[in-house]
Amino acid sequence: MDNHKKFLQEAINLSITNVKEGKGGPFGAIIVKNNEIIAHGTNQVTMTNDPTAHAEIVALRNACKILQDFQLTDCILYTSCEPCPMCMGAIFWARPKSVYFGNTREDAAKIGFDDSFIYEQLALDPVKRLIPSYHLKNTHAQEAFDLWRETTTKILY
């Protein structure tokens, strides 16, 4: 448990430094493999004008690049705050073995990072969301899926 606390503290330290240096929101994350930090990330949304540049996403991208793999099955993610819905989606795709976080989503909401509306919107029918999504039937859309199903060189993920 001491290592978990140590690594979580490192992610928290990144979040504090990120705020002090004015580089972005109060979020930091690290990826650990075999008890060693292999990658880190901080929130870079406003610095890069990239709404996906959350600390967890940046750390996942860096770790995948370093490991030259799109999955992080033998890794642990430590993050200063409970991941948002976007980050959780990416985390599930990357498949680390576990995630440890400091602040909760409720803590984040108290300082203006409230993701509750995203959870609520995702539960709605796509056309009833604040940003509605519409299914446009197109006979050509299935072509890529048919090609994927038939290819023998695909790498499943």
Secondary structure as the mmCIF struct_conf table of DSSP 4:
data_model
#
loop_
_struct_conf.conf_type_id
_struct_conf.id
_struct_conf.beg_label_comp_id
_struct_conf.beg_label_asym_id
_struct_conf.beg_label_seq_id
_struct_conf.end_label_comp_id
_struct_conf.end_label_asym_id
_struct_conf.end_label_seq_id
HELX_RH_AL_P HELX_RH_AL_P1 ASP A 2 LYS A 20
TURN_TY1_P TURN_TY1_P1 GLU A 21 GLY A 22
BEND BEND1 LYS A 23 PRO A 26
STRN STRN1 GLY A 28 LYS A 33
TURN_TY1_P TURN_TY1_P2 ASN A 34 ASN A 35
STRN STRN2 GLU A 36 THR A 42
HELX_RH_AL_P HELX_RH_AL_P2 VAL A 45 THR A 48
TURN_TY1_P TURN_TY1_P3 ASN A 49 ASN A 49
TURN_TY1_P TURN_TY1_P4 PRO A 51 THR A 52
HELX_RH_AL_P HELX_RH_AL_P3 ALA A 55 LEU A 67
TURN_TY1_P TURN_TY1_P5 GLN A 68 GLN A 68
BEND BEND2 PHE A 70 PHE A 70
TURN_TY1_P TURN_TY1_P6 THR A 73 ASP A 74
STRN STRN3 CYS A 75 CYS A 81
HELX_LH_PP_P HELX_LH_PP_P1 GLU A 82 CYS A 84
HELX_RH_AL_P HELX_RH_AL_P4 PRO A 85 ALA A 94
BEND BEND3 LYS A 97 LYS A 97
STRN STRN4 SER A 98 ASN A 103
HELX_RH_AL_P HELX_RH_AL_P5 ARG A 105 LYS A 110
TURN_TY1_P TURN_TY1_P7 ILE A 111 GLY A 112
HELX_RH_AL_P HELX_RH_AL_P6 SER A 116 LEU A 122
TURN_TY1_P TURN_TY1_P8 ALA A 123 ALA A 123
BEND BEND4 LEU A 124 LEU A 124
HELX_RH_3T_P HELX_RH_3T_P1 PRO A 126 LYS A 128
BEND BEND5 ARG A 129 ILE A 131
TURN_TY1_P TURN_TY1_P9 THR A 139 HIS A 140
HELX_RH_AL_P HELX_RH_AL_P7 ALA A 141 GLU A 150
BEND BEND6 THR A 152 THR A 153
#
